[in-house]
Amino acid sequence: MSERAEPSPANLGSSTGRRPRRVLWKWSLTLTAAVLVFMMWQCESALNLGSESADQAAQRFHDHLNRGEFDEICREADSAFSQGEKHDEVVRFLEQVHRKLGNAGGRGASTFTPA
């Protein structure tokens, strides 16, 4: 009966002729960082596009409000605004807001800066 010697970590790779497997942590970290940077870039692009779209919608709303086109505002809004009594209620509300506050001012989004 021959006894087999347990392979030691020192001669594990050399006895089979293959290199020992090792974790390539530097490459893993680099790939993870690259994926995160790409995802952050995509999120920023989506936020910028959404911001531009919101600015355009707000400007269109202000233009209609300034010209007194309250029915047009309701027509472009969600369908819940143009149903029966709600439509009339929204139009009266917008008329009151326009009468009390006047024309909507400046273009562009305002930025919020916390105190």
C-alpha positions as CSV (number, residue, x, y, z in Angstrom):
1,M,0.0,0.0,0.0
2,S,1.4,3.2,-1.0
3,E,0.5,6.3,0.8
4,R,-0.2,9.5,-1.1
5,A,1.3,12.7,0.2
6,E,-1.1,15.6,0.5
7,P,-0.1,18.3,-1.9
8,S,1.2,21.4,-0.3
9,P,0.3,24.9,-1.5
10,A,3.9,25.4,-2.6
11,N,4.0,22.5,-5.0
12,L,0.3,22.5,-6.0
13,G,0.9,24.5,-9.2
14,S,4.2,22.9,-10.1
15,S,3.1,19.3,-9.9
16,T,0.3,19.6,-12.4
17,G,2.1,22.1,-14.7
18,R,-0.7,24.7,-14.4
19,R,-0.5,28.1,-12.8
20,P,-2.6,28.4,-9.6
21,R,-5.9,30.3,-10.0
22,R,-5.8,33.7,-8.4
23,V,-8.4,36.4,-8.1
24,L,-7.6,39.4,-10.3
25,W,-8.8,42.0,-7.9
26,K,-7.2,44.9,-9.7
27,W,-9.1,44.0,-12.9
28,S,-12.3,43.4,-11.0
29,L,-12.0,46.8,-9.3
30,T,-11.2,48.5,-12.5
31,L,-14.1,46.9,-14.3
32,T,-16.5,47.7,-11.5
33,A,-15.4,51.4,-11.5
34,A,-15.8,51.6,-15.2
35,V,-19.3,50.2,-15.0
36,L,-20.2,52.6,-12.2
37,V,-18.9,55.6,-14.2
38,F,-20.9,54.5,-17.2
39,M,-24.0,54.2,-15.2
40,M,-23.5,57.6,-13.5
41,W,-23.0,59.2,-17.0
42,Q,-26.3,57.6,-18.2
43,C,-28.2,58.8,-15.1
44,E,-26.9,62.3,-15.6
45,S,-27.9,62.3,-19.3
46,A,-31.4,61.1,-18.4
47,L,-31.7,63.8,-15.7
48,N,-30.6,66.5,-18.1
49,L,-33.1,65.3,-20.7
50,G,-35.9,65.2,-18.2
51,S,-35.0,68.6,-16.9
52,E,-35.1,70.1,-20.4
53,S,-38.4,68.4,-21.1
54,A,-39.9,69.8,-17.8
55,D,-38.6,73.3,-18.5
56,Q,-40.3,73.2,-21.9
57,A,-43.6,72.0,-20.4
58,A,-43.4,74.7,-17.7
59,Q,-42.7,77.4,-20.3
60,R,-45.6,76.2,-22.4
61,F,-47.9,76.2,-19.3
62,H,-46.8,79.8,-18.4
63,D,-47.3,81.0,-22.0
64,H,-50.9,79.6,-22.0
65,L,-51.5,81.1,-18.5
66,N,-50.2,84.5,-19.5
67,R,-52.5,84.6,-22.6
68,G,-55.5,83.4,-20.6
69,E,-55.8,80.1,-22.6
70,F,-57.1,78.1,-19.6
71,D,-59.0,75.6,-21.8
72,E,-55.8,74.9,-23.7
73,I,-54.0,74.1,-20.4
74,C,-56.8,71.7,-19.5
75,R,-56.7,70.1,-22.9
76,E,-52.9,69.5,-22.7
77,A,-53.2,68.2,-19.1
78,D,-54.1,64.8,-17.8
79,S,-57.6,63.5,-18.8
80,A,-58.7,63.9,-15.2
81,F,-58.6,67.7,-15.7
82,S,-61.0,67.8,-18.6
83,Q,-63.9,65.8,-17.1
84,G,-67.2,67.6,-16.5
85,E,-67.2,69.7,-13.3
86,K,-63.5,69.3,-12.7
87,H,-62.8,71.1,-16.0
88,D,-64.9,74.1,-15.0
89,E,-63.4,74.1,-11.5
90,V,-59.8,74.0,-12.9
91,V,-60.5,76.8,-15.3
92,R,-62.0,79.0,-12.5
93,F,-59.0,78.2,-10.3
94,L,-56.5,79.2,-13.1
95,E,-58.4,82.4,-13.8
96,Q,-58.2,83.3,-10.1
97,V,-54.5,82.5,-9.9
98,H,-53.8,84.6,-13.0
99,R,-55.9,87.5,-11.8
100,K,-54.3,87.5,-8.3
101,L,-50.6,86.8,-9.3
102,G,-50.5,88.3,-12.8
103,N,-48.3,87.0,-15.6
104,A,-45.8,84.3,-15.0
105,G,-42.2,85.6,-14.9
106,G,-38.8,84.6,-16.2
107,R,-37.6,81.7,-18.2
108,G,-35.4,78.9,-17.0
109,A,-35.5,76.7,-14.0
110,S,-34.8,78.0,-10.6
111,T,-32.2,76.2,-8.6
112,F,-32.8,75.2,-5.0
113,T,-29.9,75.8,-2.7
114,P,-30.3,74.5,0.9
115,A,-29.5,76.9,3.6
